[in-house]
Amino acid sequence: MATEYGLRLRAARKHAQMTQVEASKASGIPQSTISTSERESHGSSETPVFAKLYGVDAHWLATGEGEMVPAAGAVQSSALLDTGLPDGAVRVPVLANAASMGGGIDLADEDVICGELTLTPQFVAEQLRPVRPGALRFIHGYGDSMAPTFNSGDVLLVDTDMRDVKIDGIYVLEAHGRLFIKRVRQRLDGSYEISSDNPTHKTVDTLNGDHQVEVKGRVVWAWNGRRL
């Protein structure tokens, strides 16, 4: 008799020798979703992604029928669970947290996933290399301090692996429990200059190590078709 779905999913992850955290980073699926799926009895909409990630047969994972890993030369049945997404598509979580391009927006207690957007493998390869797909997150930016680079309400793609300002660019910053989107560049003396792109916003701050500011990630694309 077939085991429950969650037990098969956990066995598949163990087969791949991955922790839930590692699986989340590799796939972009939130760890909370992976944990919940491993307790499910009847399946998950992420089954095709899990099967490819763990290197197991998707039909076995979904139904318990057949072998976890087919014999060499056997045709795997993942096509039976075709989602309509192109092979290699990257599913990027959309965070409920937003960041301000002005006075700052209060930070939620934790990152809350409110949906996802799918990027084609061609877009990722051509526009985002060498960004790690599992580190990508979408957030909304509000305010006018970064105009005309992007406008209030634009959806922004953030590389959360960029927790240090290694190159000049636009970053999501946390300070005093609020999120900001600002341009950051390193000065010759080693300090960092934080500024807005809107010429009507004259404020320029300099970070010399005395400020409590955390870099949450670098904005790599604004969803107005403008690469950053």
N, C-alpha and C positions, 0 to 999 in steps of 0.2 A: 504494500500500500504506500502511496506517495506521502512523503512527509509534508508538513506545513511549509508554506512558502518561505516564511522567515527563517526556518531552520536551514533550508536549502541556500538561501541568500548568505547566511552566516558561514555555511560550509564553503561556499564559493569564495568568499572573502578570505577565509583561512587558507584555501587552496592557493590563492594569489599571494599569500603571505603579506597581507596589508592590514593595517589598523583602520578603524573608522576615520581617523583624522587624515591618514595618508590617502584613503579612498576619496575623501571629500576634496582634498587639495588636487588630486589627479583628475577628478571628473567635474568639479565645480558644483556638485550636489551638496547642499548643506549637511553637516554631520548629523543634525537633528533629524533630517529626512532619512538618512541611512539607518540611524538607530531605530526610528519608527518602522521602517520597512522590514527590519530584521525581527520585528514582533508581529508582522502581519500574517494572516492565515491564507489569504487568497490571492495575493499578488500586488504589483506596483506598476504605475505608469512608467517608471524608470527602468523596467526590466531589460529592454534592449541595451541601455547604457551600462547597466550593471554587468550583463553578460559579456559585453565587449571589454569592459574594464578588467574583469576577473579572468577572462580567457576561458569561459565555460559556454556550453551549449544553451542558447536562449530558450529553446523549447523545453529542455530539461528544467531550466530554472523556473519557467512559468508553470509547468504542469507536473513535474516530477517524473515524466516519462523519458525513457532512454537513459543515456549515460551523461554524467556531469561533463566529462571531456571525451568526445567521440574518438574512436580509434584513428590512427594516422590514415589519412586519405579519405576519411568519411566527410560528407558534406554537412556542415552545421546548418541548423534549421532556423537561424536568426531571421531569415527572410520571412518566416511565418509571422513575425512580430514587427513588420516594417512600420515605422512611425511616419514615413513620408519625409523625414529629414535627410539631407545629404550625408553620405558617409563622412565622419569626422567633424560634423557640426558641433559647435561649442555652445552650450546652454549657460548663459550668464545670469546669475541672480540679480534681481532689482531690489535694492534695499529701501525700506520705508524711511530710513534716515535721509534727510536732505541737508545740503550745506548752503550757507549764505555767501553771496557775492556782495555783501554789505556789512551789516552789523553783527552777523552771526546768528545761527539757529541752534536752539537747545538740542543737546545730544541725547538720544534715547539711551536707556540703561544698557541695551544690547542691540546688536545688528539684527533687525527683523526683516526676513525675506517676505516681500509682498507680491512676488511674481518672478518671471524670467523672460529674457529675450534671447533669441537664437542668432548666432553669427555663423555665416558660412565658413568652411575651412579655407576657401580662397581669400576671403576678407582677412582672416586672421593671419594667414601666411604672407599676404602681400602688404598689409597695412600695420600689423601689430608685432611682427617678429622683432626681437626674440622674447616677447612677453609670454609668460607661462599662463595658458588659458585658465587654469584653476584659480589664479589669483585675481581674475577680472571680476569687477562688480559695477553695476549701474547705480547711479544716484541722480537726483534732481538738484539743480542749482537755482537759487532764487535771488533776485536783486539785480542791480544794474552796474555794479562797480567793475565788472569784467567785460562790459560792452566796449567795443563791438566784437571782441573775440567770440563771445557767445552771449546769449540773451537770457533773461529771466524765464525759468521753466524748461530750459533745455535739459535733455538727458545727457549725462556725462559718463563716459566709460573710464574707470579708475583701475590702475594697476596697483593692487594692495601689497605687492612685494616690495614696492619702492618706499621703504620706511626711513630712508636717509636721502638727503638732497645731494645726489651724486652728479646730477646734471641740472642746469638751469631749466625751469619749466613752471607749469601750473600745478599746484598741489592742494590736496585737501588737508587742512590743519585743524587740530583740536586744541583749544585753549580755554581755560576757565569753564569747562563743561559745555562749550559751544563749538560748532563746526564752521569753518571758513574755507573759501576757495580763493587763493591768492597766487600771484606770480612770485616765485622765489628765485633769487640768484645769489651766488656766492661772490663776496667782494674780495679784493686783493688781501685784506687783512685777516681773512678767514671767517669773518662774520657773514650773516645772511641778511639780505635785504628783501623785505616783503612789501609788495606794492599791488595796486590795481591797474588794469588796462584802460579804464575809463579816464580820459584826461581831466574830467571834472572832479575826480576823486584824488586829491593831492596827497593823502596820507601815505607816508612811507615809514615802515617800522624796521628797525635793525635788531637782529637777534645775535647776542654775543655769548649765549650760554646761561644767562641769568633768568631767562623767561621759561615758564612752564608750557612749552609748546610741543605737541606730538604730531609727527607726520603720519597721516593715515594712508597716503597713497598718492600717486601722480596721475593727473588727468591726461589720458593719452588720446582721447577722441571726444569731440562734442558732437552730439547727434543733430548737427545742422550741416553735416557733410564737410566739416573743416578739421583737418588733422592738426594736432597740437604737438 
